[in-house]
């Protein structure tokens, strides 16, 4: 993972306002394991947006929080096309601090798949 403008998550691919976060929190599809809780909700757009809620309580040091955020953003970038139409908020659990990068990437891939399946099922019911 090298830095640079081409690798950044675009502004329209992020949840930026408190209202956007609140909208996801109020009626979300939830997926949880020992590393993350992932909330997702249909956004009526043709692209996915990511919000991060990486808490100091669950990961005390900034270096650890930054590592988790980098991993979440990179995983989201890799799966963004398949998450089109969803707003996603990722919350860390305490165990994420000690987990290896591969474990976190695998966990997130499972969450992305779960979000796609659940929201497709909900949309089919409506």
C-alpha positions in Angstrom: 0.0 0.0 0.0 1.7 3.1 -1.2 0.3 6.6 -0.5 -0.8 9.0 -3.1 -3.8 10.7 -4.5 -4.8 7.8 -6.8 -5.0 5.5 -3.8 -7.2 7.8 -1.7 -10.9 7.1 -1.0 -12.8 9.8 -2.9 -14.8 12.3 -1.0 -18.1 11.0 -2.5 -17.2 7.5 -1.2 -17.1 8.6 2.4 -19.8 9.3 5.0 -19.0 12.9 6.0 -21.9 14.2 8.1 -23.5 13.3 11.4 -26.8 12.9 9.5 -25.3 10.4 7.1 -24.0 8.3 10.1 -27.3 8.7 11.9 -29.2 7.4 8.9 -27.2 4.2 8.8 -27.4 3.7 12.6 -31.1 4.1 12.8 -32.1 1.3 10.4 -29.1 -0.8 9.5 -28.3 -4.4 8.6 -25.8 -5.5 11.2 -22.9 -8.0 10.9 -20.7 -8.7 13.8 -17.7 -10.9 14.7 -14.9 -10.6 17.3 -13.0 -7.9 15.3 -15.7 -5.6 13.8 -19.3 -4.6 13.8 -20.4 -3.5 10.3 -23.6 -1.6 9.7 -25.0 -1.1 6.2 -28.0 0.5 4.7 -29.2 1.2 1.2 -28.2 4.7 0.1 -30.3 5.2 -3.1 -27.1 6.0 -5.0 -25.1 4.1 -7.5 -21.9 3.9 -5.4 -20.9 2.7 -1.9 -19.9 5.1 0.9 -17.8 4.2 4.0 -17.9 5.6 7.5 -15.4 4.7 10.2 -16.1 4.6 13.9 -12.7 3.4 15.2 -12.9 4.0 18.9 -10.1 5.0 21.3 -11.8 2.9 24.0 -11.2 -0.3 21.9 -7.8 0.7 20.6 -5.9 3.0 22.9 -3.0 4.0 20.8 -3.3 6.1 17.6 -0.9 3.9 15.7 -3.2 0.9 16.2 -6.3 2.9 15.3 -4.6 4.2 12.1 -3.6 0.7 11.1 -7.1 -0.5 11.5 -8.5 2.4 9.5 -6.0 1.8 6.7 -7.0 -1.9 6.5 -10.7 -1.1 6.5 -10.3 1.6 3.8 -8.2 -0.7 1.6 -10.6 -3.6 2.0 -13.5 -1.3 1.2 -11.7 0.0 -1.9 -11.2 -3.6 -3.1 -14.9 -4.5 -2.7 -16.4 -1.1 -3.4 -17.9 -2.1 -6.8 -19.8 -5.0 -5.3 -21.1 -2.8 -2.5 -22.6 -0.2 -4.8 -25.8 1.4 -3.4 -24.8 0.9 0.2 -23.7 3.1 3.1 -21.4 1.2 5.4 -20.2 2.1 8.9 -17.4 0.0 10.4 -16.9 -0.1 14.2 -13.9 -1.8 15.8 -14.0 -4.3 18.6 -11.2 -4.6 21.2 -9.8 -7.8 19.6 -9.0 -6.0 16.3 -6.1 -4.3 18.0 -4.2 -7.6 18.4 -5.4 -9.3 15.2 -3.1 -9.7 12.2 -3.7 -7.9 9.0 -4.8 -11.0 7.1 -7.4 -11.8 9.8 -8.8 -8.3 9.5 -9.0 -8.4 5.7 -10.7 -11.8 5.8 -13.1 -10.6 8.5 -14.0 -7.6 6.4 -14.5 -9.7 3.2 -17.0 -11.8 5.1 -18.8 -8.7 6.4 -19.0 -7.2 2.8 -20.5 -10.4 1.6 -23.0 -10.5 4.4 -24.0 -6.9 3.8 -24.6 -7.6 0.1 -26.7 -10.6 0.8 -28.8 -9.1 3.5 -29.6 -5.9 1.7 -30.5 -7.8 -1.5 -32.9 -10.0 0.5 -34.4 -6.9 2.2 -34.9 -5.2 -1.2 -36.5 -8.3 -2.6 -39.1 -8.2 0.3 -40.1 -4.6 -0.4 
